[in-house]
Amino acid sequence: MILGIGIDMVKIDKFRGAIKKWGSSFVERIFNPEEVKGISQGKMYYQRLAARFAAKEAVIKAISKSIPLSFRDIIILNRTNGAPYCSFKKDTKADLILSITHIEDYAVACAVAQKVQKKGLPK
Ligand SMILES: CC(C)(COP(=O)(O)OP(=O)(O)OC[C@H]1O[C@@H](n2cnc3c(N)ncnc32)[C@H](O)[C@@H]1OP(=O)(O)O)[C@@H](O)C(=O)NCCC(=O)NCCS
């Protein structure tokens, strides 16, 4: 059963500007080290990072704001075939389907939540 859906779009230029302005503290506030480690410092660096930011926003929308999560509670990684997936820190468990796309100007992500559970909340 689908419990929620979320979508988000990020403008790469704006995102790149924020990283250049605030530096590593901005990146570290949003991403976990393992997420950044998987992205090589090439021409796609800002696109792929922006896409992961969009993915986190999409996940928050999909599982609803009733479960408070910070950006770093959400971990976006890739399977060996390249497909993105999401896991969580803390005690949140969710079945989520995630899709990401990015071009030079924009990154977009969509998340579908099928099952969400957090300790202390009714199932
Ligand atoms: C995977 C594929 C769909 C990506 O599409 P794309 O237009 O190149 O790139 P997009 O920006 O739309 O998507 C990239 C994102 O797709 C996701 N992705 C990669 N492999 C994936 C897979 N197997 N399943 C689902 N999503 C995948 C990733 O999240 C990737 O972004 P990331 O690497 O930053 O995490 C594409 O490379 C592909 O394999 N297509 C199959 C068809 C094909 O081979 N066509 C070529 C002959 S015409």
The ligand as an SDF file (V2000), in Angstrom:
LIG
                    3D

 48 50  0  0  0  0  0  0  0  0999 V2000
   20.1100    4.3620  -15.5150 C   0  0  0  0  0  0  0  0  0  0  0  0
   19.6810    5.3530  -16.6040 C   0  0  0  0  0  0  0  0  0  0  0  0
   18.1770    5.2050  -16.7720 C   0  0  0  0  0  0  0  0  0  0  0  0
   20.0400    6.7600  -16.1240 C   0  0  0  0  0  0  0  0  0  0  0  0
   19.4220    7.7210  -16.9790 O   0  0  0  0  0  0  0  0  0  0  0  0
   20.1820    9.0280  -17.4930 P   0  0  0  0  0  0  0  0  0  0  0  0
   19.2420    9.7740  -18.3500 O   0  0  0  0  0  0  0  0  0  0  0  0
   21.5130    8.6410  -18.0300 O   0  0  0  0  0  0  0  0  0  0  0  0
   20.5190    9.8920  -16.2040 O   0  0  0  0  0  0  0  0  0  0  0  0
   19.5090   10.5820  -15.1590 P   0  0  0  0  0  0  0  0  0  0  0  0
   20.0990   11.8540  -14.7150 O   0  0  0  0  0  0  0  0  0  0  0  0
   18.1040   10.6340  -15.6540 O   0  0  0  0  0  0  0  0  0  0  0  0
   19.5310    9.5410  -13.9660 O   0  0  0  0  0  0  0  0  0  0  0  0
   20.6920    9.3620  -13.2350 C   0  0  0  0  0  0  0  0  0  0  0  0
   20.2630    8.6890  -11.9710 C   0  0  0  0  0  0  0  0  0  0  0  0
   19.5790    7.4800  -12.2830 O   0  0  0  0  0  0  0  0  0  0  0  0
   19.7040    6.6190  -11.1620 C   0  0  0  0  0  0  0  0  0  0  0  0
   20.0090    5.2760  -11.6300 N   0  0  0  0  0  0  0  0  0  0  0  0
   21.1690    4.8090  -12.1050 C   0  0  0  0  0  0  0  0  0  0  0  0
   21.0580    3.4970  -12.4230 N   0  0  0  0  0  0  0  0  0  0  0  0
   19.7910    3.1490  -12.1150 C   0  0  0  0  0  0  0  0  0  0  0  0
   19.0690    1.9270  -12.1860 C   0  0  0  0  0  0  0  0  0  0  0  0
   19.6310    0.7920  -12.6140 N   0  0  0  0  0  0  0  0  0  0  0  0
   17.7810    1.9130  -11.7930 N   0  0  0  0  0  0  0  0  0  0  0  0
   17.2020    3.0320  -11.3150 C   0  0  0  0  0  0  0  0  0  0  0  0
   17.8410    4.2390  -11.2250 N   0  0  0  0  0  0  0  0  0  0  0  0
   19.1160    4.2790  -11.6270 C   0  0  0  0  0  0  0  0  0  0  0  0
   20.8130    7.1730  -10.2700 C   0  0  0  0  0  0  0  0  0  0  0  0
   20.2350    7.6990   -9.1120 O   0  0  0  0  0  0  0  0  0  0  0  0
   21.4210    8.2610  -11.1430 C   0  0  0  0  0  0  0  0  0  0  0  0
   21.8870    9.3890  -10.4230 O   0  0  0  0  0  0  0  0  0  0  0  0
   23.1350    9.2450   -9.4520 P   0  0  0  0  0  0  0  0  0  0  0  0
   24.1510    8.4140  -10.1540 O   0  0  0  0  0  0  0  0  0  0  0  0
   23.5780   10.6490   -9.2130 O   0  0  0  0  0  0  0  0  0  0  0  0
   22.6040    8.5740   -8.2220 O   0  0  0  0  0  0  0  0  0  0  0  0
   20.3870    5.0640  -17.9330 C   0  0  0  0  0  0  0  0  0  0  0  0
   21.7490    5.2910  -17.8100 O   0  0  0  0  0  0  0  0  0  0  0  0
   20.1550    3.6570  -18.4480 C   0  0  0  0  0  0  0  0  0  0  0  0
   20.8100    2.7060  -18.0830 O   0  0  0  0  0  0  0  0  0  0  0  0
   19.2250    3.5320  -19.3240 N   0  0  0  0  0  0  0  0  0  0  0  0
   18.9130    2.2130  -19.8480 C   0  0  0  0  0  0  0  0  0  0  0  0
   18.5740    2.3630  -21.2640 C   0  0  0  0  0  0  0  0  0  0  0  0
   19.8080    2.4840  -22.0490 C   0  0  0  0  0  0  0  0  0  0  0  0
   20.7950    1.8250  -21.8050 O   0  0  0  0  0  0  0  0  0  0  0  0
   19.7350    3.3230  -23.0600 N   0  0  0  0  0  0  0  0  0  0  0  0
   20.8680    3.5900  -23.8690 C   0  0  0  0  0  0  0  0  0  0  0  0
   20.6140    3.1560  -25.2600 C   0  0  0  0  0  0  0  0  0  0  0  0
   19.5390    4.2410  -26.0790 S   0  0  0  0  0  0  0  0  0  0  0  0
  1  2  1  0
  2  3  1  0
  2  4  1  0
  2 36  1  0
  4  5  1  0
  5  6  1  0
  6  7  2  0
  6  8  1  0
  6  9  1  0
  9 10  1  0
 10 11  2  0
 10 12  1  0
 10 13  1  0
 13 14  1  0
 14 15  1  0
 15 16  1  0
 15 30  1  0
 16 17  1  0
 17 18  1  0
 17 28  1  0
 18 19  1  0
 18 27  1  0
 19 20  2  0
 20 21  1  0
 21 22  1  0
 21 27  2  0
 22 23  1  0
 22 24  2  0
 24 25  1  0
 25 26  2  0
 26 27  1  0
 28 29  1  0
 28 30  1  0
 30 31  1  0
 31 32  1  0
 32 33  2  0
 32 34  1  0
 32 35  1  0
 36 37  1  0
 36 38  1  0
 38 39  2  0
 38 40  1  0
 40 41  1  0
 41 42  1  0
 42 43  1  0
 43 44  2  0
 43 45  1  0
 45 46  1  0
 46 47  1  0
 47 48  1  0
M  END
$$$$
